[in-house]
């Protein structure tokens, strides 16, 4: 556990203490921060990390083997009455604690502590504050090795994307019958060849299916790809190391020689919206101004709305990326949620605006890593980025 770092962040944010809590895996943030991920802990456990002083644990008497060597002082309980007494002692002198909850459930990624537990803690006369910003600072920043691994994964994922589009073109030129599912399996084969892993097969979507942002073909639910089709591929993967970080990108193509004007028009709007997000972030980042997740979404959504397609942009602008594809850090979002958290050094996230019409949908997705404050700290890791719809024939 990074106790000193946690305490520095507590002081920076004006928080008295962080009360970590988990029951049977409902709070992965607490598990990760406490370095307890993967352990089979069946009873409630707590860890109070004050802004000053050593951590204090409260764990069940049958779970002691899972907490050998943890830093600080450990107190044991068995019955619920004893748990109440020990919790009162644990919180003695505390005016407030941070926990994994989000006021009004505004940020679901942080809403990990159940309402009953919050009521119980508050009943001791302790104010509960959100740990949203604290958790982001402690959990989602990439270390140097992770940042380098993400960049390497991004390079390999782009190679797999290139292979997939080239393969589609060659198959169509040869007059062969192929499906979305066939392309998906080719991509997974490329992942294997490049020693990448993923948590879900990639999205390969043709024509109207490309308007379903989370459509993915299966062996029994797939479409044939024909000359003249519009094709969207969204693929994500990471290296095999335990703490490896994902790379995630989306590209679109046309199975023909000359891309129809309707596809060009919509792509150009989405591309400009994507690039405006990068310019907005970089403009504020370079001069040390805070960049809020909701503000980036406003920038992108405002442009797409100005062009007359706001109602067809039906998801957030981007999501945090970490060891899981949708991490617990700040999202670029003022649609699904209002994410008031700020972008901080060390975070990685996607920028992926889209316009989804009835007969086709366009999304272009890049990844960005914030290397540090000041100029040149905003790194687009999935470069080169897509600047036109790819003609495949």
CORGI-V946771 format. One record per pair of residues at least 24 apart in sequence whose ideal C-beta (glycine too) atoms are under 6 Angstrom apart, sorted by the first residue. I is the first residue (numbers start at 0). J is the second residue. Records with the same first field share a line. If there is no record, write none. Layout:
I = J, J
//
This chain:
0 = 34, 70
2 = 70
5 = 48, 137
6 = 50
8 = 133, 136
9 = 50
10 = 50
12 = 133
14 = 97
15 = 50, 94, 95
16 = 47, 49, 93, 96
17 = 48, 97
18 = 47, 96, 98
19 = 46
20 = 45, 112
26 = 99, 111
28 = 99, 111, 134, 138, 327
31 = 138
32 = 137
38 = 65
40 = 65
47 = 89
55 = 89
57 = 85, 89
87 = 123
90 = 123, 125
93 = 125
95 = 126, 128
96 = 125
97 = 128, 130, 133
98 = 127, 130
99 = 130
100 = 129
101 = 129
105 = 336, 337
106 = 131, 336, 338
108 = 327
131 = 340
132 = 340
135 = 328, 340
138 = 327
139 = 319, 321, 326, 327, 328, 346
140 = 345
141 = 244, 345, 347
145 = 244
148 = 238, 243, 244
149 = 244, 246, 347
150 = 380
152 = 237, 238, 246
153 = 246, 380, 381
155 = 193, 195
156 = 234, 236, 246
159 = 186, 189
160 = 250
162 = 189
163 = 232
164 = 252, 389
167 = 391
168 = 391, 392
171 = 226, 254
177 = 224
178 = 221, 223
179 = 203, 205, 216, 221, 222
180 = 216, 218, 221
183 = 216
186 = 234
190 = 236
194 = 239
195 = 236
196 = 239
197 = 236
201 = 234
202 = 233
203 = 232
204 = 231
205 = 230
206 = 359
207 = 358
209 = 359, 360
210 = 355, 360
212 = 314
226 = 254
227 = 255
228 = 254
229 = 253, 262, 359
235 = 324
242 = 322
244 = 321, 322
245 = 320, 324
246 = 366
247 = 349, 366
248 = 364, 381
249 = 362, 364
250 = 385
251 = 361, 388
252 = 389, 391
253 = 388, 390
254 = 391
255 = 392
256 = 390, 392
258 = 388, 390
262 = 388
265 = 354, 361
266 = 361, 388
268 = 306
269 = 352, 354, 361, 363
270 = 363
272 = 299, 302, 303, 352
273 = 350, 352, 363
275 = 302
276 = 350
280 = 377
281 = 377
284 = 376, 377
285 = 374
289 = 341
290 = 342
291 = 339, 341
292 = 329, 330, 331, 332, 338, 340
293 = 333, 337, 338
295 = 331
296 = 331, 332, 333
297 = 333
299 = 352
308 = 354
311 = 354, 355
312 = 354
316 = 352
317 = 348, 349, 350, 351
318 = 349
319 = 348
320 = 347, 348
342 = 369
344 = 369, 371
//
